[in-house]
Amino acid sequence: MGDLKDPRLMWLKAALFVVAVLLASAGLLAQQPEWRTALLLAIAVVCACRFYYFCFYVIEHYIDDQFRFAGLWSVLLYLWRRRSG
């Protein structure tokens, strides 16, 4: 499968991610409707977003501007190789 190049499909993909997050969050909150569950879920979502931002923006722009990442797997390989020397 090739890279996604159509901006409309990229927007659709982003919208589907938002829908998935909302449905999963609603499912968890329906199962455990407590404020602590909502708070922990919000913290988890924010931290996951910040980690993703770190992997694809901070590393490329501030740590190693020569490397381009294709996905989280390439980030893990990059970190493993960097650690191994």
N, C-alpha and C positions, 0 to 999 in steps of 0.2 A: 504494500500500500504506500502510495506517495505522500509527500507533505501536503497539508491542507493549505491552499493558496487563495481560495475565494473568500473575501472578507465577510460576505453574508453567511457562509457556513461557519466561519470563526465566531461570529456573533451568535449564531444558533447554538454552537457548542458551549459558549459561555452561558447562554441562557439555560441550557439543559443542566449545566453544573449548578446553577443557582436553584433551579427546580429540585434537583436531587438533594441539595443541602437543606432546602426548606421541608421537603417531604421526610427526610431522615430525622431532622430536628423535631418536626411535629410528631413523628412516630415515637421518638424517645420521650418527648414531653407528655404524650398521651398515655404512655406506659407508666411513667413515673412523674406525675404532675406536682413537682415541688420546686421551690425557688432555687434550692441548691443544685438540682439537676440542670435547670436553665442556666445558672451561673457557670457551672462546670462545662456545660456544652458550649457556651459563648467563649469561655477561655480557650477551650480546645480548638474551636474554629479560628479564633484570632491567632493563636500560636501556630497553627498549621499554615495559615496564610502568610505569616511573617517568615516562617521557615522556607516556604516556597519562594518568597521574595528574595530571601538571602541566597538561596541556591541559584537563582537565575538572574539576579540583578547585582547584588553585592559582590559575589564572586567574580562575575565577568567585568564589572566596572571598577572595582576597588582592590581585588586580590590578585587576579590573573586575567589581564585584558587580552591575552593571546588565545584563551580557550573558549570555545563555544559549546554550550550544552544542548543536547537534543531531548533530554528528559531526566527524570530523577535517577534512572539507572546510570546514565552517563555521569551524573554528579557523584554517585557512590563509587563508580570506577575511578573517577578523578581523585576523590579523597583517598581511596585505597592506594592508588599509585603514588600519590604525594606522601602518604604515610610510610610506604615501603621504601621510598627513596628513589 
